[in-house]
Amino acid sequence: MEYLKFPMQYLRISQGENTGSHLGTYAMDLAGRDTGKDPVYAPCSGTVVRIRSNANGELYLWSDGDVRCPDGYTGPVTVTLIHDETFNVRQGQHVVQGAHIYDEGGMGHGHPGAYGAHCHMEIVKGHVQPYQTRNAQGSWRTPGQMMHLYDALWIGGDVAILGDGGYPWHRLPAAAGRTYTVKAGDGWWRIAAQQLGSGSLCYKLARANGKTIFSALHPGDVISLEV
Ligand SMILES: [Zn+2]
């Protein structure tokens, strides 16, 4: 099972939750280095279930099965990213954790540059319908049970914290989140033997990745070694 990871190399909160245009929601605006349009990486492997390249530049990602969060939640999530102007993935595409899927942007109401470059991010438990709805306070949000981003996302050791917004973020433990990229000729048994020290762990390894030992592995697949 993957650890759900903060999606940028630099953490800077430019608008926190339940304030301004986020009233009544746990959305946050991420501004990275604040020097341009920083890349945004897939926080987990999953499927891009909807892209809205006009409007506000929305991307909705459904995790592959369950992910692990610092508040103890394990389950599927829907990740919403808003304001990109130049999409580099398409609707329906499967992406692996860490892939460059998005960029900060200022897309608003169909106009690039309507806002200063940033990434508006929301995380909702489960695989929910990928659209925006307006709440009683007039804020737009993805419907469903929103998670605090600091409860949902692990901050990788490679992430520089430039402005934490005063929130209690969680660093990913150094040994956690180990992954392996499948090579030609690999099977569940061989990977378990070589990476975990015992081929008999292949059953747990497959299950931890939402598969069975009869599931095919393809070169380039990235699997979690957390069993
Ligand atoms: Zn926002």
Residues whose N, C-alpha, C, O or C-beta is under 5 A from the ligand:
A	BS01	ZN	M28 D29 H120
